[in-house]
Amino acid sequence: MRTEKIFIGGRWVHSVSDHFFDSVNPATGQPIARIPEGVREDAQLAIQAANKGLEQISGMSVWDRAKLLVSIAEAILRRKEDLAQVLTMEQGKPYYSEALEEIEGTALAFAHAAEQIKWLETSVLPVEDRNKRVWTIRQPKGVYAIITPWNFPFMVAAEYLAPGLAAGNAIVWVPAPTTSLCAIRLAECLEEAGVPEGVFNLVTGKGSIVGDEIVANPGAHAIGFTGSTATGNQIAVRGAGKPLLLELGGNGPTIVLKDADLNHAADMVASGCFFNAGQVCSATERILVHRDIHDEFVAKLVNHAKKIVLGDPFDLRTTMGPLNNEPVTLKNEAHANDSLERGAEILIGGKRAKNRTSNLFFEPTVITGVTEDCLYNKDETFGPVAPVMSFSTHEEALEIAARNSWGLVSSVFTSNLKDSIYFAEKLKTGIVNINDSSNYWESHIPFGGVAGKASGVGRIGGKYAISEMSDLKTISLDLR
Ligand code: NAD
């Protein structure tokens, strides 16, 4: 088993702690790498290096930054299979049906950012005083503290690294501990592409230590965080006063009206529930189905769940791997048991799968009669589950939808154009997908939580992320 290093100031180094933790394959329980257990001093060194690197990247022309991003995309694609293998081995998602796609998407995010930054326009503003000329420019915010979760260890990182570098920022990245090896392999791609010394730094270790340090340290000027709402709220306090881009939890509703194409709706809902074993912020975790079509729809969902092949994520036939870690598996068990206690009915699944290579395989689950006081509604489950409720009127559906803390993504299925617009405009989420899975997204479109809910602040995605990760400066010139 290889002993890995962290990346600070353009060099691979040991943590000053000289301590390590094991990265573990969730499908087998076997350790796969020794990861440096970073401490505050490592994070401080990385911030110092990033402040030096900032001079370099902020001074680079936009065209040179775009070239660097293209080189990163190429380095990722050259190692596509190798990276996808690490992703499957460490995160647990199926290699053929999901991991390869995540690596391609990661490369695309860097390639997109290279295009977007070239065509980013600012403005010349007409003003009252005829002797003035006023215009705006975009400048990097400085050293960015980036903290990411384990569900899409490559893609979520790229959502910050690509626009962040495009905008001319230097970066210190703290990844989720359980997917640290993925982060180290991605860092190798950035190194291979020639990222200048100090511009990009990676520190592995506990979020509460190295993550907290990069958030609170005054040497880091802005924060990009994707993770749970609870951690996001802590970060907002610890990083008070710094610009924040927070992509937090989701538990948006998917509403199936009685005139929906039921086969299509069931296909899309199943993919929203079971893709990445449901470990997606935009996963379909609250399904509201019109009473008249409830039974027919639920039968179709159960059929989908039965067809899922749960198993070795490296097997070509496998469509669902293990959950990533024990806490998320325990949470799935707790939510299923809680719903049973509150009168729901588990039609399939609801428990760990037996006789597997590890204890983290969870059966694809469909549950009906879920009540609003169930944990499925009050918390984010993050697992392969389709919890179904029913409604009778549009208003009832919207009321149930709104009685929830999150505001990230919702979906509505209907064949009525007016209804689709009605729901799209009323639903309190940052994104509404009409006649598609709640998971539909592409890396250049804006993504984030709505104000007044617990799903975060700001927008990632293409030029929206570049705007978030840069400062708009106004310049005036007096001609007198
Ligand atoms: P988490 O909040 O437990 O951890 C996220 C990251 O924060 C990890 O890297 C962790 O080490 C770090 N961290 C933990 N405590 C910290 C602290 N005190 N200070 C700084 N960093 C700290 O979340 P998770 O379990 O890794 O990920 C799942 C969550 O991420 C879910 O809630 C999911 O909805 C959310 N998510 C959101 C999006 C989005 O775009 N909105 C995308 C993916 C995942």
Residues whose N, C-alpha, C, O or C-beta is under 5 A from the ligand:
A	BS01	NAD	I147 T148 P149 W150 V174 P175 A176 P177 K206 G207 S208 G211 D212 T226 G227 S228 T229 T231 Q234 E247 L248 G249 G250 V280 C281 S455
